[in-house]
Amino acid sequence: MPSLASQVASVPPSGIRRIHEIAVQLDDVLGLAIGEPDVAVAPHVLAAGSAAWLADDTNYTGNGGLPEFRQAVREKLRERNGIDVDLERIWATTGATQALHLAMSLTLAPGDEILLPDPGYTTFPMNARMLHAEPVPYVLAVERGFLPDVDELERLVTDRTRVLMINSPSNPLGAVFPREVLATLLDFATRHDLWVISDEVYESFTYGRTHTSVAALDRHDRVFSVFSVSKTYALTGARVGYLVTPPAFAAVLRTYQEAIVSCVNTPAQRAAIAAIQGDQSHVEVAAEHYRGNLDAATALLDERGIRYLPPTGAFYLWIDVSHASDGDVAAWAESFLLTQRVSVAPGSAFGRSGEGWIRICAAASREVLLEGLRRLPAPTP
Ligand SMILES: Cc1ncc(COP(=O)(O)O)c(C=O)c1O
């Protein structure tokens, strides 16, 4: 049999999948491992998607998406993100997942390096490896309030570094980077002439901190912005996201999109248009639900003396279990699942600095969330 491409073996598997595979075989598990919104999709969004199917609105669209989709996104970007772009800079993608892959495909050649947050979202290093590029982690450390340290970035940058990845609000940390921090990161990228890929899929869920789009601060056309309807509108299975590029990439993107997906599912784009343009009260209700859950969860953890990062965004809680995990949080999470019947994501799935921590998803019923947290081991006083 011929061998697979040489880079395949270097693509890291997802460290959450193992937990998920065990959890689906058990029938009494409190599921806190997966980042899936638990709120209902707004009826007007479902109606728009259904109407498209029923009207046989099922042809290919342009590679960048329906003109109405791009227009809806353009207005949203101007009003909510402070980003003013023409339609040719907006590309409908198959979820943010494909937008990330596209942005990295355009900026990384074999052997190039990309600076990635650690802990950070699992597909960032997977994509880099698939493209024969080198993921270089920059640590978001507890000692620095989980914020990036520019001195460390200066030490990590080399003449092969091409991209700085930023993810705020962060998965897995549930943290929002302040505007000044983002400005500092952009200065760093400008100094070293790097591209920036800014993953903002959790933009709609912030608590006590304002979300800033990095592209709104960009004066040098170096930012690729990645957005999605998945988390904002609880539409994870619709698979619609969008990539906002610097100017003058339309021709190359048309080719890349053509070769990878041609275009995004047409009825799903119709649902996304309704979501982006329509009444946003479902998003506010979801944000209140997540905020309420996070407040209740942190109150319980405080009571139990378990350390965590106070959440400012997304719907995750980053919790310290190093008192119990004995240096191997992946093994601990597996045995916690088997013995306590609670699935949590081991922090090490998000990078080396996640060792000793877990991520739990607060997009769950309040009862399930609190019962899951009650079963966590507390440190001995
Ligand atoms: C940080 C981050 N980026 C991107 C994605 C992918 O989102 P989508 O469903 O739009 O592909 C996720 C999903 O969990 C995520 O957490």
The ligand as an ORCA input file, in Angstrom:
! r2SCAN-3c Opt
* xyz 0 1
  C     -12.233     29.347     18.912
  C     -13.062     28.624     17.914
  N     -12.901     28.910     16.623
  C     -13.621     28.282     15.669
  C     -14.533     27.312     16.008
  C     -15.275     26.611     14.914
  O     -16.547     27.170     14.720
  P     -17.495     26.745     13.523
  O     -18.593     25.912     14.100
  O     -18.033     28.049     13.013
  O     -16.711     26.022     12.515
  C     -14.731     26.978     17.348
  C     -15.679     25.910     17.724
  O     -15.691     25.405     18.819
  C     -13.978     27.653     18.321
  O     -14.115     27.370     19.619
*
